[in-house]
């Protein structure tokens, strides 16, 4: 493991989603201590009309080019536009795009397809309100990366808003948890096999997974937007991320894949580490290129 990251492992919370409300409070406390990067941009909270309305936080750099619909992580159970503020602001600052952070409904109170329906509502709104509707990307981390992949599938299947690009950062894509990394990473920091199983159980609510819930189940990955996929070495999602990238390539979809050595799921939250700085810089550079 990267030594700068390994030094912080004793301070990370236990990987567990048994008490979801407690874990939401822990995440809120952690996020409150991380500074945002909002210099040179306007930040606005809005409600997107829908059934129900969806809260969003919009980040508009003064020289913004293109739009990114950003879905936060948290195992579909935790997070909102407030806890995502440090990360969404960094994506906007580095990409120089307008970033729309989506406050989708959370499981287990609102299982699938609530989060995806909220993200879909925001994607359609973003397309209608974008300065250039041909320059709209979907992106997210962890559960949010899975939602971004699902949006790309749904938009293709329903002839929805055109998506220029999909950025999937350590995405949750496969509820089956049968890959080598999903079976063997039982003691990894922050996110491990047990927590992944809990997250999927909360999200699915006892119902069978569809490709819109678990995009790795989709049989056809053709005609999807170009993709950037990032995986972490010590992450249960690692092998499903790599497998999804290979399947996209085999379906004639352009893919950039970056497997970050020495990292674990969510380790980019440790901003002092050089590898974390490089991850955020790359996310920004990838989105800038995609939205040019």
N, C-alpha and C positions, 0 to 999 in steps of 0.2 A: 504494500500500500504506500501511496505517496506519504513521505514522512511528515510533511506539513499538515496533512489531513489526519494522520494517525494520532498525532498529539492531542487532538480534540475528542477522540472517540469516548474517553471516560465521561465527558460532559454531555454527550448526546442522550436524549430521553430513550427509554426502553421502547423497542419496536412493538407496539400493541394497539389494537383498535377495539378492545373489549368494551371499554367505557368511552364511547365516542364523544360525549359531552366534555369529559375531562380532557381528552386529547385536543379538542377544539380550543379549550382554554390555554393549554400548553403552547399550541401553535400561535395563538394570539399574543401571548407573552413573548415568545421568541421573536416574532415579526416586529413587535413594537420596539425592540432594541436595535433594529437594523436601519440605518439611515437610507432614505430614498435619494434618487438623483433626478430632481425636477427643475434644475436650472435651465433656463432657455426654453421652457415649454409651458403651455397652459394645461391645467388639470381640472376636469369637470366631472361631477357625478350626475348621472342622468338615469331615467327609467325608460326602457324601450317598451312601447306598447305591445302587449301580448296577452296570452291566457295561461298564466298570469303575466303581469309586467315583469321585466327582467332588469335588475339594477346593473349598471355598468359604470366604470370609471374610464374616462377618455383622456389620453395623454397626447397633446398636440405640440410637437417641437415647432419652433418658429419657421423652420425651413423644411417642414414635413413633406415627404414624398411617398405615396402609397399608404395602404391601410393594413394593419395586422389585427385580426380577431384573436385575442389571447385568452386561453383557458388555463386556470391555475391547477396546481396539483393538490394532493391531500386525500388520495384514495377514494375520491367521489364523496367523501364523508366530512371533510374539513376544508376550511378556507373560504374567503370571500374577497371582495375588492379591497378591503382594508388590509387583511393579512398579506395580500399579494402586492400591495403598494411598493415595497422595496424592489421587487423583481420586475413588475410590469414597467416601472419607471426606468429601470436599467435597460430593458429591451427597447423602449422608446428612445432613450438617450443614445444608445449605440447604433440602432438601426436608422434613426432619423425618420421614422415612419410614424404616422398616427396609430397609436396602439389603443385598442378597445379591450379593457379587462372585463371579463364576463362573470357576474355573480350568479352563477347557475344554482338551482336548487340542489340540496344535498341529501344523500342517503344516510341512514336507512329510512328517514321520514318520507323521502321522495325518491323511490328507487327508479331504475331505468324504466321508461325513457325520459324522465323529467329533465335531467341535466342536458341531454342531447337536444330535446325540444327547445330548451331555453337558448342553447348555443345556436340552434338553427334560426330562432327568432332574431337573434342579434346579427347573425351573418346576413340575413335578408335586409335588415335595417342598415347595416354597414354598407352593403352594396348600393342601396337606394340613396344613401347620404354621402358616399365617397366622392372626393374631388375627381378621381378617375376610377370608375367602377371596374376597369380592366386590371387594376393593380390592387387586388384584395387577396391577402394571404391568411391562412389559418395556422395557428401555432399553439403550443402548450407544452407543459412539463408533466411527466408522470401520468396521472389520470387525465389531466388536461391534454396531454399528447394523444392519448387514446381518443378523446373527444374530437380533437382536430382531425385525426385519421377517419373517424366515423363521419364527420361533416363532409370530408372529401368524397367518401363513398355515397352518402345520401344525395349530395348535390349532383353527382354523376347520374345516379339512378333516377332521380326525380327531375332531372334537367333544371336544377336550381341555379342559384347565382354562380357565375363562373369564378373559379378559384385559381389564382395565379400560381400559388405555391403552398406547400404544407411543410411546416417545421415541427418535427416530432422529437422532443427531448426526453429520453428515457421513458418512452410511452408505455402505458399499460394496454396491451393489445390482445392478450390471450388468457381467458379465464381457466383454461385446462391445467396450467402450471405443470406441464409435462416435459419441458426442456431441461437440459442438464443444469443450467444455472438456477432455474426455478426449483429443482429437486434438491440441489446441493447447498444453496446459500441459506442456511438455517440460522446462522449467527451473525449475519452481516449487520452493520450499523444502520439505524434509522428505518430500514425496510428489509424484511426477510420473508422467507416462504410463508411463515405463519401469518404475518401481517398482510401479505398479498392475498392469502386465502380469505382472511376476514374482510378485506376491502371488497373483493369480488362478491362475497356473500351478501354484504350490505347493499352493494350496488344492484345486484340482480334480484334481490328480494325473493329468492326461491324459485324464480322463473328461469327457463332455459335461455342461454345466451344466444342472441342473434348476431350477425356480422356488424350491425350498427352498435351493439354493446361491446363486442369483442372483435375488432376488425380482422384479427388473424384468422377468423372463421370464414371470411369472405372467400368464395371460390374463384372469383374473377377480380383481378386487380388491374385490369387494362383500362386505358383512357382516364387515368387519374392524374392529378397535377404533379409536376416535378416535386421531389421530396429531399429534405435534409433530415437524417436520422442520427441522433447521438445516443450512444449507450455508455454505461459505466461498467468498469471491469467487475466490481464486486456488487452486482445488482441482480436480483432474481429476474428482472425483465431483460437482462442482457441478450440472451440467446434468441428470445422471441423478437427483439428489435432487429437483430442481425438477419434472422430468417425472413422477416417482413421486408427488409431492404432487398434481399436477394430475390424474393418473389416479385417485388415491384420491377426490379431490373429484368427479370425473365418475362415480364409482361410489357416490356418496351417503355417503361416509365423511367425518366432520368432520376438518378439517386446519387446523393452525396452521403456517405456513411462515415462517421467518426466514432471509433471505439476509444474512449479515454482511459488509458492505463492508469492504474493506481487509485482510481476514484471509486466512490460508492454512491448509491442512490441519494440524490439531494445534497451531495457533498459540496456543490457549488455555493451553498449557503455560507460556507466558511470563506468569506471574501478575502481574508488575508493570504490565502494560499495562491501561489502563482498559477497553478492549474485552474483554479476557479476564475481568476482574472482572464485567463486565456479562453475559457469556455464562454464567458459573457462577451468578450471581444469577437469571438467567432460567430455567435448567434447574431450579433449586430451586423457583421460583415456579410454573412449569408443572406440576411433579409434585405440589406441594401442592394446586393447584386440581383436578387430575385425581383425586386420591385423597381428596378431601373427601366 
